Amino acid sequence: MSSNKNALIRYKTLDKCLKNKYKKYTLEDLIDECSEALFEFEGKESFVSKRTVQLDLQNMRSEKFGYEAPIEVYERKYYRYSDPEYSIHNISVNESDLKAMNNAVQILKQFKDFSMFKEMNGVIQKLEDSIHSTSQKSIIHLDKNEQLKGLEHIDILYDAILNKKVLKITYKSFKARESDSYIVHPQLLKEFNNRWFLICFNKDYAYNLALDRMESIQIEEEIEYIDKNLDGDEYFKDIVGVTVSPTMVPRNVVFFVDAANAPYVKTKPFHASQEIVSETNEGTIFKICVQLNYELERLLLGFGESLVVHKPRKLRLRLQEKFMAAHKNYENFIIDDED
């Protein structure tokens, strides 16, 4: 069980004890109650230390979680709330909290027609009712497209990852003439550039399958699921996009961006590793440390003539070939009539 959930169980248990008017609880009693509560949830022995419960009581007294619980020690031994009506579940919400919650509701409402969030409709309505949400229009607008092909697969893929189910996916890539079938162990769902991908494995081989190329999905109940225990932040930390190589070492990519476009790259870095190497009146030289993949190439190509890759040489030559091919296409293009 996560440490956060453990803490919530302890706080709930302490709250129940501290508002009990008919029993006196010593610190040792509170430790026993917390240990027993965790045992009930986890099904195994869970010893809670004296230090942990003391810190819990301190946190409940403080403003850290908004409780400010009136915990007192009487007869220099027993713990209780000085206000017999107090409970951490009865915390009042101020005007600032209501405003923040209302803003959050407006953002959530933008997802209500999205397949994954359909079950949230009732929850969002309850939130609106409970915080007296206004009918204000949303100030934040998220870039989303519910009409994207493949979104209908998200539910079954999400459930398969959650419940650790092996899948058989019929898939046809843009380059393939015929569909292929893959038996895969789904691990993560990843959105990039307004497209969704399933990160999955077949034995030790990794796939990133675009949802819009999936033709059918079925669960393989007889095959034991292999959990790679992937952490998305760690798995994607060395790349731009979704294509991860298990063997490729990240490379330093050094590139120049002209003065007119450098501010865009400064304020929206290509990657978390981005740093400025040098600056002149002509432009800025940046450096990122990433694996070389298709998505990186597309990103760099998107800046056209305003960006030039210096290193590595292999990437520089590849982009140069693509620009030369594009130039040739424009030269050979015949316009029937002038606009």
C-alpha positions as CSV (number, residue, x, y, z in Angstrom):
1,M,0.0,0.0,0.0
2,S,1.3,3.5,-0.8
3,S,2.6,5.7,2.0
4,N,-0.1,8.3,1.2
5,K,-2.9,5.8,1.6
6,N,-1.3,4.6,4.9
7,A,-1.3,8.1,6.2
8,L,-5.0,8.7,5.2
9,I,-6.0,5.5,7.1
10,R,-4.0,6.6,10.2
11,Y,-5.6,10.1,10.1
12,K,-9.1,8.6,9.8
13,T,-8.4,6.2,12.7
14,L,-6.9,9.0,14.9
15,D,-9.9,11.2,14.1
16,K,-12.3,8.4,15.2
17,C,-10.4,8.0,18.5
18,L,-10.0,11.7,19.3
19,K,-13.7,12.4,18.9
20,N,-14.8,9.4,21.1
21,K,-16.3,10.9,24.2
22,Y,-16.5,7.6,26.1
23,K,-13.0,6.3,26.0
24,K,-9.6,7.6,27.0
25,Y,-6.8,7.1,24.5
26,T,-3.1,7.2,25.5
27,L,-0.4,7.5,22.8
28,E,0.1,3.8,23.1
29,D,-3.6,3.2,22.5
30,L,-3.5,5.4,19.4
31,I,-0.5,3.4,18.1
32,D,-2.4,0.1,18.6
33,E,-5.5,1.5,16.9
34,C,-3.6,2.7,13.8
35,S,-1.7,-0.6,13.6
36,E,-5.0,-2.6,13.8
37,A,-6.6,-0.4,11.1
38,L,-3.7,-0.9,8.7
39,F,-3.8,-4.7,9.4
40,E,-7.5,-4.7,8.4
41,F,-6.8,-3.0,5.1
42,E,-3.6,-4.8,4.2
43,G,-4.3,-8.2,5.7
44,K,-0.8,-8.4,7.3
45,E,0.9,-7.2,10.4
46,S,1.6,-3.4,10.1
47,F,3.5,-1.9,13.0
48,V,3.1,1.8,13.4
49,S,5.9,3.6,15.3
50,K,5.5,6.0,18.1
51,R,7.3,8.7,16.0
52,T,4.9,8.2,13.1
53,V,1.8,8.8,15.3
54,Q,3.4,11.8,17.0
55,L,4.1,13.3,13.5
56,D,0.5,12.5,12.4
57,L,-0.9,14.3,15.5
58,Q,1.4,17.3,14.7
59,N,0.3,17.4,11.1
60,M,-3.4,17.3,12.1
61,R,-2.8,20.2,14.5
62,S,-1.1,22.3,11.9
63,E,-2.3,24.1,8.8
64,K,-0.3,21.7,6.5
65,F,-3.4,19.8,5.4
66,G,-6.0,22.4,6.4
67,Y,-7.1,20.4,9.5
68,E,-5.9,22.7,12.4
69,A,-7.4,20.0,14.7
70,P,-7.9,21.1,18.3
71,I,-6.1,18.2,19.8
72,E,-5.4,18.4,23.5
73,V,-3.6,16.2,26.1
74,Y,-5.4,16.0,29.4
75,E,-4.2,14.6,32.6
76,R,-0.8,14.7,30.9
77,K,-1.7,11.3,29.3
78,Y,-4.8,11.1,27.3
79,Y,-5.6,12.6,23.8
80,R,-8.9,14.1,22.6
81,Y,-10.4,17.0,20.7
82,S,-11.1,20.0,22.9
83,D,-14.1,20.7,20.7
84,P,-16.4,17.6,21.0
85,E,-18.1,18.5,17.6
86,Y,-14.9,18.6,15.7
87,S,-13.9,16.1,13.0
88,I,-11.4,16.3,10.1
89,H,-14.3,15.4,7.9
90,N,-16.2,18.6,8.9
91,I,-13.6,21.1,7.6
92,S,-15.3,24.2,6.2
93,V,-14.4,25.4,2.7
94,N,-13.7,29.1,2.3
95,E,-14.5,31.3,-0.6
96,S,-11.0,30.9,-2.1
97,D,-11.3,27.1,-1.9
98,L,-14.7,27.3,-3.7
99,K,-13.3,29.4,-6.4
100,A,-10.4,27.0,-7.0
101,M,-12.7,24.0,-7.0
102,N,-15.1,25.8,-9.4
103,N,-12.2,26.4,-11.8
104,A,-11.2,22.8,-11.6
105,V,-14.8,21.7,-12.4
106,Q,-14.8,23.9,-15.6
107,I,-11.7,22.1,-16.8
108,L,-13.1,18.7,-16.0
109,K,-16.3,19.5,-18.0
110,Q,-14.2,19.8,-21.1
111,F,-13.6,16.1,-20.9
112,K,-17.2,15.0,-20.3
113,D,-17.8,13.8,-23.8
114,F,-14.4,12.0,-24.0
115,S,-14.8,8.3,-23.8
116,M,-12.6,7.8,-20.7
117,F,-14.4,10.5,-18.8
118,K,-18.0,9.5,-19.6
119,E,-18.3,7.9,-16.1
120,M,-17.2,11.2,-14.6
121,N,-20.3,13.0,-15.8
122,G,-22.3,12.3,-12.6
123,V,-19.3,13.1,-10.4
124,I,-18.8,16.4,-12.1
125,Q,-22.5,17.2,-11.7
126,K,-22.2,16.4,-7.9
127,L,-19.2,18.7,-7.6
128,E,-21.0,21.5,-9.3
129,D,-24.0,21.1,-7.0
130,S,-21.9,20.8,-3.8
131,I,-19.7,23.8,-4.5
132,H,-22.6,25.9,-5.9
133,S,-20.7,26.1,-9.2
134,T,-21.6,29.0,-11.4
135,S,-22.5,28.7,-15.1
136,Q,-19.4,30.7,-16.1
137,K,-17.7,29.7,-19.4
138,S,-14.4,27.9,-19.1
139,I,-11.4,30.3,-19.1
140,I,-9.0,27.5,-19.9
141,H,-9.5,25.7,-23.2
142,L,-7.6,22.4,-23.7
143,D,-6.5,21.2,-27.1
144,K,-8.6,18.1,-27.6
145,N,-10.4,16.3,-30.5
146,E,-13.0,13.8,-29.5
147,Q,-13.4,12.8,-33.2
148,L,-9.9,11.3,-33.4
149,K,-9.9,7.8,-34.8
150,G,-9.0,5.2,-32.2
151,L,-10.4,6.9,-29.1
152,E,-13.0,4.1,-28.9
153,H,-10.2,1.7,-28.0
154,I,-9.0,3.7,-24.9
155,D,-11.5,2.1,-22.5
156,I,-10.6,-1.5,-23.2
157,L,-6.9,-0.7,-23.3
158,Y,-7.1,1.3,-20.0
159,D,-8.9,-1.6,-18.3
160,A,-6.5,-4.1,-19.7
161,I,-3.5,-2.2,-18.2
162,L,-5.4,-1.7,-14.9
163,N,-6.4,-5.3,-14.6
164,K,-3.2,-6.8,-16.1
165,K,-4.7,-8.5,-19.1
166,V,-2.9,-9.8,-22.2
167,L,-4.3,-8.6,-25.5
168,K,-4.5,-9.8,-29.1
169,I,-4.5,-6.7,-31.3
170,T,-5.2,-6.7,-35.1
171,Y,-3.1,-3.8,-36.4
172,K,-2.4,-2.3,-39.8
173,S,0.4,0.3,-40.0
174,F,0.3,3.0,-42.6
175,K,3.1,1.2,-44.6
176,A,1.6,-2.3,-44.4
177,R,-0.5,-3.9,-47.1
178,E,-2.0,-6.4,-44.8
179,S,-3.0,-6.4,-41.1
180,D,-0.9,-8.1,-38.5
181,S,-1.9,-9.7,-35.2
182,Y,0.1,-9.0,-32.0
183,I,-0.1,-10.8,-28.7
184,V,1.0,-8.0,-26.3
185,H,1.2,-7.1,-22.6
186,P,-0.1,-3.5,-22.4
187,Q,1.8,-1.2,-20.0
188,L,1.1,2.5,-20.7
189,L,-1.2,4.8,-22.7
190,K,0.7,7.8,-24.2
191,E,-0.6,10.9,-25.9
192,F,1.7,12.8,-28.2
193,N,0.9,15.4,-30.8
194,N,-2.8,14.8,-30.5
195,R,-2.4,11.0,-31.2
196,W,-2.7,8.1,-28.7
197,F,-0.3,5.2,-28.5
198,L,-0.2,2.0,-26.5
199,I,3.1,1.1,-25.0
200,C,3.3,-2.7,-24.8
201,F,5.6,-5.7,-24.9
202,N,5.7,-9.1,-26.6
203,K,8.2,-11.0,-24.5
204,D,11.1,-8.6,-24.4
205,Y,10.3,-6.6,-27.6
206,A,8.7,-3.2,-27.1
207,Y,5.9,-1.8,-29.3
208,N,4.3,1.6,-29.5
209,L,1.0,1.0,-31.3
210,A,-1.0,3.9,-32.6
211,L,-4.7,3.5,-31.5
212,D,-5.9,4.8,-34.9
213,R,-4.3,1.8,-36.6
214,M,-5.9,-0.8,-34.4
215,E,-8.7,-2.8,-36.2
216,S,-9.7,-5.1,-33.3
217,I,-8.8,-5.9,-29.7
218,Q,-9.6,-9.0,-27.7
219,I,-8.5,-10.2,-24.3
220,E,-6.4,-13.4,-24.1
221,E,-7.4,-14.9,-20.7
222,E,-5.2,-18.0,-21.0
223,I,-1.9,-16.1,-21.2
224,E,-0.2,-14.9,-18.0
225,Y,0.3,-11.2,-18.0
226,I,3.9,-9.8,-17.7
227,D,4.1,-6.6,-15.7
228,K,7.1,-4.5,-16.7
229,N,6.2,-2.0,-13.9
230,L,6.9,0.9,-16.3
231,D,7.2,4.4,-14.9
232,G,6.1,6.8,-17.6
233,D,8.4,9.6,-16.5
234,E,11.4,7.3,-16.4
235,Y,10.6,5.4,-19.6
236,F,10.2,8.5,-21.7
237,K,12.8,10.7,-20.1
238,D,15.4,10.4,-22.9
239,I,13.1,11.0,-25.9
240,V,10.9,13.4,-27.8
241,G,7.7,11.6,-28.7
242,V,6.9,7.9,-28.1
243,T,9.6,5.8,-29.9
244,V,12.0,4.4,-27.2
245,S,14.9,2.2,-28.1
246,P,16.0,-0.2,-25.3
247,T,19.6,-0.1,-26.6
248,M,20.2,3.4,-28.0
249,V,22.3,5.7,-25.9
250,P,21.0,9.3,-25.7
251,R,23.1,11.7,-27.9
252,N,23.9,15.4,-27.6
253,V,21.9,17.1,-30.3
254,V,23.3,20.6,-31.0
255,F,21.3,22.9,-33.2
256,F,21.1,26.6,-34.2
257,V,17.8,28.6,-34.3
258,D,17.7,32.0,-35.8
259,A,17.0,35.1,-33.7
260,A,13.4,35.4,-34.9
261,N,12.5,31.9,-33.7
262,A,14.9,31.3,-30.8
263,P,12.4,32.8,-28.2
264,Y,9.9,30.1,-29.1
265,V,12.4,27.4,-28.4
266,K,13.5,29.1,-25.2
267,T,10.0,29.3,-23.8
268,K,8.9,25.9,-25.1
269,P,11.9,23.6,-24.8
270,F,12.1,20.6,-27.1
271,H,13.2,18.4,-24.1
272,A,13.8,18.7,-20.4
273,S,17.5,18.5,-21.0
274,Q,17.6,21.6,-23.2
275,E,20.2,24.2,-22.5
276,I,21.7,27.2,-24.3
277,V,25.2,26.8,-25.6
278,S,25.7,30.3,-26.9
279,E,23.9,33.3,-28.2
280,T,24.6,36.0,-30.8
281,N,22.6,38.6,-32.7
282,E,22.0,36.0,-35.4
283,G,20.5,33.4,-33.2
284,T,21.0,30.9,-30.4
285,I,22.7,27.5,-30.3
286,F,20.9,24.9,-28.1
287,K,21.7,21.5,-26.9
288,I,19.5,18.6,-25.8
289,C,20.4,15.0,-24.8
290,V,18.0,12.5,-26.4
291,Q,17.7,9.4,-28.4
292,L,17.5,10.0,-32.1
293,N,14.0,9.0,-33.4
294,Y,11.4,9.8,-35.9
295,E,9.5,12.2,-33.7
296,L,12.6,14.3,-33.1
297,E,13.3,14.5,-36.8
298,R,9.7,15.7,-37.4
299,L,10.1,18.4,-34.7
300,L,13.3,19.7,-36.1
301,L,12.1,19.7,-39.7
302,G,9.0,21.7,-38.6
303,F,11.2,24.7,-38.0
304,G,12.3,24.7,-41.7
305,E,15.0,27.1,-42.7
306,S,15.1,28.8,-39.3
307,L,16.9,25.8,-37.6
308,V,20.1,24.0,-38.5
309,V,21.4,20.9,-36.8
310,H,25.2,21.0,-36.1
311,K,25.6,17.6,-34.3
312,P,25.5,14.7,-34.5
313,R,26.6,14.5,-38.1
314,K,24.4,11.5,-38.9
315,L,21.2,13.5,-37.9
316,R,22.5,16.6,-39.7
317,L,23.0,14.7,-43.0
318,R,19.6,13.0,-42.7
319,L,17.8,16.3,-42.3
320,Q,19.9,17.8,-45.1
321,E,18.7,14.9,-47.4
322,K,15.1,15.5,-46.5
323,F,15.4,19.3,-47.3
324,M,17.1,18.6,-50.6
325,A,14.3,16.1,-51.5
326,A,11.7,18.7,-50.5
327,H,13.5,21.3,-52.6
328,K,13.4,18.9,-55.6
329,N,9.7,18.3,-55.1
330,Y,9.1,22.1,-55.3
331,E,11.2,22.4,-58.4
332,N,9.4,19.6,-60.2
333,F,5.9,20.8,-59.1
334,I,4.0,22.3,-62.1
335,I,1.3,24.9,-61.4
336,D,-1.6,24.8,-63.9
337,D,-2.5,28.4,-63.3
338,E,-1.3,31.4,-61.3
339,D,-3.2,32.6,-58.3
